[in-house]
Amino acid sequence: MISLRVTLDQWKALQAVIDFGGFAQAAEQLHRSQSSVSYAVNRLQEQLGVQVLQITGRKAELTEAGKILLQRARQLLNDANSIEQMAHHLNEGWEAEIRLAVESAYPTDYLMQALKQFDQLEKNTPVRIEEVVLSGAEEALLDGRVDLAVSPFVPQGFLAEELLQVNFIAVATPDHPLHQLGRKLSTKDLSRETHVIVSDSGSKGLDSGWISDNRRWTVSSPESAFKLISNGLGFGWLPEMEIQTEIKENRLKPLPLKQGLNNPAILYLIYADIDQVGPGTRKLAEILKNISQQ
C-alpha cells in the first residue's frame, strides 16, 4: 500500500492561504489558529521537499512548482469531497447508480435539460442511459436492466404514467421526386420510392410499417434516419419536434399525403419496481415529468 506523507488537511490549508489572500484570512475561514495553518503549510513543504510558497513583500505567493501542485491538489480535494458526499447520500438511501432506458424518439433537448437539472442536485449519483427503440425499453424493464424507462409500450404487470405525445411527420428533401408530383400522395406513390425506417432495438422486431419490402433503408436510430433523409436518400417519418428548424429553413419538407402525414405516439414513464423506487430514481422521474409537461 502506498504511504502518503502529505494529508488532505495540509493541502486544504495551502489552498485556503492562496484563495483567501494570506495565513490570517485562511485561519479565519478554516476556523483555526493562524499558527496551525502556518505549521500545516510549512510541514507540507518539508514533507514534499519542494518550496510551494514564497514571500513577496508581505504576501505569500505560489512558486511555479506550487502552482502545478496546487492545481492537482484542488482536484484531489474535490474528489475527496465527492466521495464523502456519495457516502452520505448512500447512507440516506440514494442509489449508487440509476439505470435509465429512453426511447430514442424522446426529445433530445428534454433529456439534456433533465440530466442537467439532476446533475445540479450534487448527489454524485451517476446515470447509465440506454437508448432504445420501440420495444427496447419494454425488454429492458422485463430483463431487469433498468430502474426507469421512457417507452411507447407498457409491459404487462407494470404501472405507467403518460409522459408526452411525440408527433412523427412524413418528410423528404424539397427536391425529392415525391415533391415533384405536385399533388396529394397515395400509398402507391410512396411504394415507388425508398422508405427510411428505424429498426426495433428489442427482440420483438416491431420495425414493421414500411411501404415496400424492396425499397427501404433500415437504420438503428432516428438520428441515422434523419441523416439519410436529409441527404435525399429516401423519405420517412421523423419526430416533428426534432426537425422544426430543418422544416423552417426548407431543408426538409412535409409530404402532401392523402392520409397518414402525422403519426402520433404516446411515451410513458415506467418504474421497474414501483414499491422499491430509490430517492434518486424518483427525483429523476419527477424532473422528466416536469420538463415534458412544460
N, C-alpha and C positions, 0 to 999 in steps of 0.2 A: 504494500500500500504506500502511496506517495505521502511523504511527510511535508506539510506546509509550514513554512516559517512565519508567514505574514497572515494575520487574521482579517476577517471581513471588517471588524471594528476599526482596525488601523486604516484600511482603505477608506472607510466611511469618514474617518476623521480628516484624512487628506482631502477628500472630495469637499467636505464642508469648509475647510480653510480656503480653498480656491473659489468655491461657489459664493461664499458669503463675505469674502474680502479680508480675511485675517483670522488669527487664532482666537481673539476675543469674541468676534462675531460668530465663529464656528462653535465656540463653547456655549454661547447663549442659545443658539439654535438646537444644539445637541443636549442642552440641559446638563452640562458637565462643567467642571472647573477648567480654566484656561491651561493650568499646568498639566492636567491629564490629557488634554488634546495635544499639547506640545510634546509630551512624552510619547504618545502613540505614534505621532509622525516621525519623531527622531528615531524611535525604536524600529519603525518600518525601514528607514533609510539604512540603519545599521544592519538589519537582517538581510536586506537585499544587496547591500554592498554598493548601492548606487545612490547618488545625490539626486533627489527628486525636487527639492526646493532650493531656491537661492534668495537671499535678501537683497532687494533693490531699494535703497533708501530705507523706508520704514515698512515696506510692503514685501510679503513673501510671494514669490512667483515661481512657476514651474520651470524647471530646466527642460532642455529638449528631450532628455530621457524621461523626465517626469510627465511631459505631455503625452508621450506614447503609452507609458504605463497606466496613467490615469484614465486614458481613453478606454483601454481594455478593462480596467477596474470598474468603470461605470457599468459596462455590460455585465460584469460579474455580479455587481451589487443588484442590478435589475433582475438578473436570473435568480439570484438567491431570494429576492423579494417575491418573485413569481412562484417559486417553489413553496414558500411559506403560505402564500395566498391560496395556492392549489390545495395544499394540505388542509387549510382551514375550510375551504369550500367542500372538499371531500368529506370532511367531518360533519358538515351541515347537510350532507346527502346529495350534493351535486355530483353528477356523473363524471367519470374520468374521461369519457368521450361520448359525443352524441352522433348517432348514425342516421343520416337523412337521405331518403330516396326522393328525387324530384323529377317529375315528368318534364321532359325537355321542352314541352310547349309552354311551361310556366314562364311568364315574362322574366327575362334576364335581369332587367332593371329592378324588378320587385325583389328578386332573390338577393341581388347585391345590396339593396337597401336593408334587407332583413339581416344579412350577415354583418353589415357594418354596425347596426344597432345592437346586435347581440355581442359583438366584439367590444363595444363600449361599456358593457357591464363589468369588464375586467374580472371575470370569473376564471379566466385561463382554462376554459373548457374547450378543447378542440372539437371541430365539427367535421365528420367524414361524410362527404357528399357523393352520392351515387346517382349519376344522371341516367334516367331510364326513359323508355318509350312504350306507350300503350300498356301492355300487361306486365311490363318490367317491374313497376312499383308493387303491384299486387303479388308478384312472385317473391320479391324481396321481403315483403311482410310475412308471407307464408313460410319462407325459409328461415325467418328469424334473423335476417341480416341487418335490419334497420330498426330504429326506435320510433321513427316518424316518417310518414310518406305523403307526398302530394301526387295524387293519382286520379285518372279518369274512371277507374274501376274500384269498387269496394268489395273485397273478398268476403265470402260468407263467414259470419261469425265475428266480424269487425264492425266497430261503430265509427261513423264518419261525420264530418261537418262540411257543408258546401263552402268552398273557398272562393272561387270566382269562375266566371264563364269566359272561355277563350274562343274567339271567333276566327275560324280559318277561312281565308278568302282565296278564290282561284285567280291566279295571276300568271302573266308571262311578260317578256320584254315588249315594248311598243312595236318593234319591227318583227315580232313573231308572226308566222303565217296565219295563225288564228285571228290575229287582229286585222289582217289584210282582207278578210272575207267581207267585212262591212255589214254584218248582220248578226242577229242572235244566233248563238251556237247550240247545236244539238249534241247528243252523245256520239252520234256518227261522226260529226266534225272532230270531236276530241279523239276518237279512236284512230284517226289518221296521223296523229302527232304523238310525240314521245311524252309520256307522263312520268313525272318525278315523284316518287313516293318514299316515305320514311318507314323503314322496316321495324317491326316489333323487337324490342330488346329482350323480351321474355321468351319462354319456350313454346308459348301457345301459337306463335306465328300469326298474329292478328293484323298482318300487313296486307289485308285484302282491300278491295275497293278501287283497284286500278281500272282504267278504262280498257286497256288492251294488254294481253299477255305478251304480245310480240314487240310492243313499242313502249318500253319503260326503262327508267333508271331507278335502281333501288339503293338507297343510302341509309346510314345509321343515325342521322340526326337532322333536325330542321336546319341547322347551320349549313350542312353539306347540301341539302336540298336548295337552300337559298342561293348558294354559290352556283349550282348548275343552272337554276332558272334564271339568275341574273346574267349569266353568260350566254343566254339564248339556247341552251341545250334541252329545253323542254318547258312544259307548264306544270303547275301543281298548286295545291292548297297550302298556304303558309299562314302562321299566326298574324292576324291583321295588326296587332299592336307592335310587332317587331319590324314591320315593313312600312310604317306610316311615312317615314322620311323618303324611302325609295318611290312610293306612290306619289307623294307631293312633288318630288323632283322629276317625275315622269321617267324613272329608270325601270320601274315595274308598273304594269297597267292591269287593272281587274278585267277579267274576261267577260264579255257580254253573253252570259249563259242564259238559256231559256229557263232553267231552274238549277238550283244547287250551287249558286255562286258562293253563298255563305254556309259553312258547316260549323255550327256552334258545338262546343264540348264543355261539360261541367268538370272542373277539377275539385277533388275532395281532399281534405286534410284528415289523415288517419293515424291514430296511435297504434303501435304494435300491441300494447297491453294497457288499456285504459286504467286498470287497477294498480299498475306498477310504474306509473309515469314519474320520472325524476323531475326535480325542480328546473333543471337546465332545459330538458326537452319541453316541458310545459311552457317555459318562458319563450323559447324559440318559436313554438307553435303560436303563442299569443302575438308575437311580433309579426309572423307571417300573416295571421288573420287581420291584424290592424292595417298592414300595408295593402293587402289585397282588397280590403273593403273600402279603403280610401280612394 
